[in-house]
Amino acid sequence: MATESAEATAEDQEPFPADLRDAFLAQARPIRVPGQTDVIDAGSDTTEVYLIRSGTVQISVYSLNGREVILREMGPGMIFGELAAIDRLPRSANVRTLEDCQFSVMRADRFLEFLGTVPQAGLWMSKLLAGRIRNLTERTLELATLTVVARIRGELLRRALETGVADDRAVIRVGRRQADFAARIGTHREAVSRELNALKKRSVLRHSGSNVEILSVGKLQSLHESVCG
């Protein structure tokens, strides 16, 4: 099944504030879910809120023609499912575990009580949702205005900065399926493969298995800027 994307990886860290965590956990129940398991189905009427304790999940939706759109990945300290808990509408996206996960799950009524009664919880949720809106706005702009090459180079740079740059080098994980990398930036596997090979020929990176070693982050930055106008 073909995939494309609007967002990214678990780079957008939203750690659950330490001063709110205990109050949340007191009202939540722990569960374990194996990898590659559907946790939430789009359109379902469930309303629980999940705090990720360990593992990674993938958020996605499907278009009318069956094309999967990967919205983002989320890791430990992040929550999902809050929209349905707040507005009581059907789930807007699918959530699937990418590996074995542990969650703390809270009922919707308790979550709303948590937001209304725990000091700073409502403000924290407002800031979290505002940050996600800003992120989606930025990604939508990228998809609408940048070429595929620019999006690929931009995603490589984004991941390099997240992983850490040392001596102008960085090692990032792109996964063994280039289709998944492509899905996060709204393109296809062939385009990613072509650009990675082109950058390899220019001695910008080395590609080995699921990892990419960027040999010169500065050079990649210059090449990215050259196609961004």
Secondary structure, DSSP 4 states (H G I P E B T S, - for coil): --EEEEEESTTS--PPPHHHHHHHHHT-EEEEE-SS-EEE-TT-----EEEEEES-EEEEEE-TTS-EEEEEEE-TT-EE-HHHHHH-PPP-SEEEESS-EEEEEE-HHHHHHHHHHSTTHHHHHHHHHHHHHHHHHHHHHHHHHS-HHHHHHHHHHHHHHHH--BTTBEEEE--S-HHHHHHTTT--HHHHHHHHHHHHHTTSEEEETTEEEES-HHHHHHHHHHH--
